[in-house]
Amino acid sequence: MATDYDAPRKTDDDSESIEALKERVPDAQSSSIDVDDADNPGSFELAGADLSDVDLDVVVLPEQADEFTCVSCFLVKHRSQLAVEKDKKLGGPVCTECAA
């Protein structure tokens, strides 16, 4: 038997009105607001804010004895992520992610 896929389909679920569906669904605009913002613990207002006068204290540590800098991605990685000690093309250590 041939099926006409362009014909409108009518099911029993379609008989319910939009107003009835709106009554069953909880209000998406609830009055409770999540005030705990875990992604922004300092509570900085980042959207379009001028942060040019804010001083940030950053401590930069030198490369440790058990670390290396990948010559492909230039990230400092732990020695456990070392794939190649001296790559023929790049001339230095390569991490497992870049070697794959």
N, C-alpha and C positions, 0 to 999 in steps of 0.2 A: 504494500500500500504506500502510495506517495504521500509525503508530508509537506504541507505548505508552511515553510518557516517564516514567511512574511505576514501570515495571518495573525491578528491580535489574539493573545491568549487570555483566557478568563479562568481564574481559579477561585476557590472558595475563600482564600485569604484576601482577595481583592475587594471583597464586599464591605469591609470595615472602612468607615469614614476617616478622614484625616483628623477631625476633631477628637474622635474616639482614641486614635493612636496617640495624640498629644496628651490626653489625660492619663494614659497608661505610662508614658515615659516620664521619668523624674526630670525636674527642672535642671537644665544644664548650667544655668546661670545662678548657682547657689550663692547664698550670702556669705558662706564661710570662705575666707581667703587664707591660703597657706603663707604664713608670715615667715616661716623658717626656710631660708634660702641657702641650702647646703653648697650650691655651686659658687656662691658669692659670700664667703664667710666674713669678709671685711665690710660688707654692706656698701661697696662703692657703687655709685650711680654711673654705669658705664655707657649707656646709650647717649652718644653725642656729648658727653661731658668733657670739659677741658681739664686734662690731668697733667698739664705742662708744669704746674707748680708743685706737684707731688714728688717727694724724694723717696726712692726705693732703695733699701739696703740689700745688696746681693753679695753673697760670699761665693767667690769662684775658687774652686779647689783645683790644683794642678792634677795632671794625669797620675794615677796611683800606680804602684808597681805591678798590680794584678790587672791592669787595664791596658787597652790599646786603642788607637784611632784607626778606624777602617779607612783605607785610601779610596774606597769607592763611594761610600755614603757620608764620610767625614764625621761619623758619630763615635763617641767614646763608648767602648763596650768592654765587658768583663772578659777575661781570658778564656772562660768556658764557651764563649761564642766565637772563638777564633776558628776559621775554616782553613785558611792558607796563611802561613807565616810570611812568605815573600811571593807575591804574584808576579808571573813573568811579564804580563802586559802592564800592570799598574805599578809594580815595583815596591810593594809594601804589604802589610797585613790586610786580609779581607775577612769580613765577618761571615757567618753562616747564611744570613739573609741575602747578602749580595752575591755570594758564591752559588746560590741555588738557581 
